[in-house]
Amino acid sequence: MNPVIESNTDRPPSVRGLPSIAPYQTPSPAEIPPNRVSWRPDPGRGVLLIHDLQEHFLSVFDRTATPCKPMLAHVGAIKRACQFAGVPVLYTAQSADQSEEERGLLTDMWGVGIRGNNAGERIAPEVAPEGQDTLFIKKRYSAFVGNELASWMQSRGRDQIYICGIYGHIGCQVTACDAFMRDIQSFVVRDAIGDFSREHHVAALTYVATRCGAVVSSDDLIHDIVGSNRRDRRAATVLGDLAELMGVASDEIAPEAVVTDLGVDSLRLMELAERWTRVFPDLTAMDITSCRTVRELLALVEGGPS
């Protein structure tokens, strides 16, 4: 079902130009044409772009339903994988209370934009910026317009961009096309974007796959991001955390040691499990806490696709 753009005045002025988005199922891989290019994400070349996941734009979704709820979960998992692999995490957002000059033709198309107490300006708390993350204020559909994103990437030797967020057929698609024209490889994440409807979602991914970039799933992107030297890095992370807790060097921890004999009681193990599941999205706390020895724990985190 295509959404109807509402013009009634019972909605706040800031969202009158946006549709009410009915829940829909995320398109399956079978609905998207094959990518014309053979590009693969390379964590040494890429950046993650979390595009416009602001409360203003999310307000027209049902946050408890598809595509919004799983989209935010997938974005969070991708972000954790990027943090683990050292891939820069970037955000775009539109500022609140833009002047007529700043907003330009966007007013004619979508109304006055974000207004009021600026609550709509905030990034969704599930995926909000933290630490070393970088936020770029954007002025138009493309993430590259009105800011230093392109020069920021160039100065750091980054020529791939992994695009998540909303809306698929507007900012995400246009950013992918703009990236292509700047010789930046773009990857739009099929199940980590949201759109006005399933039809719009499919159309956006079809355009990207056949005209300017590559479409990937969140699972495949995470695998490619953490796949390089994955086993070594995951084992080093686990041993490093255990060694820090025990106050010893990593190479002093015997593989045959029972985890609970290392001063790791059930509470501390749950704290470690929570930390590790943030950086190893394919594991669960139950997986981790079921391991009896260090060897079992290392076998767990070193397992899976590489």
Secondary structure, 3 states (H helix, E strand, C coil): CCCCCCCCCCCCHHHCCCCCCCCCCCCCHHHCCCCCCCCCCCCCCEEEEEECCEHHHHCCCCCCCCCHHHHHHHHHHHHHHHHHHCCCEEEEECCCCCCHHHHCCHHHHHCCCCCCCCHHHCECHHHCCCCCCEEEECCCCCCCCCCCHHHHHHHCCCCEEEEEEECHHHHHHHHHHHHHHCCCEEEEEEEEEECCCHHHHHHHHHHHHHHHCEEECHHHHHHHHHHCCHHHHHHHHHHHHHHHHHCCCHHHCCCCCEHHHHCCCHHHHHHHHHHHHHHCCCCCHHHHHCCCEHHHHHHHHHCCCC
